[in-house]
Amino acid sequence: MHTQRARRRGLASGRASLAAAVAAFAAAAAASTAAPAAPPAASAASTASTAATTPAAPARTAPAPSAAALPAISDIAELSTAFAREVDRRLELPASEQEAYAGWLAQALAAAGVAVERAQLLVLVDRSEHVQAAMVWWLPVQGPARLVGAAPASTGRPSGFEHFETPLGVFDHSIDNPDFRAEGTRNAQGICGYGAKGMRVFDFGWVRARRAWAPGEQEMRLQLHATDPRQLEPRLGQRASKGCIRIPATLNTFLDRRGVLDAAYEEAMAAGRRFWVLRADRQPTPWPGRLLVVVDSQRAARPDWAVPPRAAR
């Protein structure tokens, strides 16, 4: 979510070409467990920030294991049930809307030249001013994709200094841009920019995005992360970030513990690598993915299902 600060963290700054990302995606993992057909996958982007709103340096330890072990998931119906149980801020999309997003997802993947060679999970984000949602989809090799669940999100506000419009496209989650965890400390405004301590920051590297304060584009760090639980999470459902994609803490934990975007990490671990950022109590599904897809439905009004939940009292 933050350009200058991200550079000082020493995160990898190389931006692989989309062709390279697609190649890595195709080679990501061995054959997966078969599951029922499902609708398309999802995406998101993160941004730069001023010194006043820059979160603290990343935590170097993963959260302690939860007392409650996660049940293993063997099919998509079970994963959808787990999403409903574990994510507290949810959006319920009618069947017609799910079909529309499946189409937009398929168009985005085709435009990026992504060939689906194994069943996998993805994250789809609609940056439309009147939607602002993040969705988890299961994408099979053949047949329709299936929505696992959706939650309100916040993408880049298209006005203000050092704000960016969250870019459209397909973004690869690779170990070339290592994830990290929030420290949970507050900035000068009393905001935990990356959320509570231990929340995972999913990093998609440097991307080009439209500046909100001046004509043209420049690089920003694309990240998907939680946000301040008291002051900012209740505002999810409207454009508010500096280009990043903010999501509820419970969705962040779901993605983290279920290994939704961890295909590259799983592949590296199979080759003997180890990563401090991964939780000890994670229970990955048989279909880890690595793609974030950002679309814009360009709606003229907010659909009933997209009205964000009220803030918890």
Secondary structure, 3 states (H helix, E strand, C coil): CCHHHHHHCCCCCCCCCHHHHHHHHHCCCCCCCCCCCECCCCCCCCCCCCHHHCCCCCECCCCCCCCCCCCCCCCHHHHHHHHHHHCCCCECCCHHHHHHHHHHHHHHHHHCCCCCCCCEEEEEEECCCCCCEEEEEEECCCCCEEEEEEEECECECCCCCCCEECCCEEEECCCCCCCEECCCCCCCCCCCCCCCCCCEEEEEEEEEEEECCCCCEEEEEEEEECCCCCCCHHHCCCCCECCCEECCHHHHHHHHHCCCCCHHHHHHHHCCCCCCCCCCCCCCCCCCCCEEEEECCCCCCCCHHHCCCCCCC
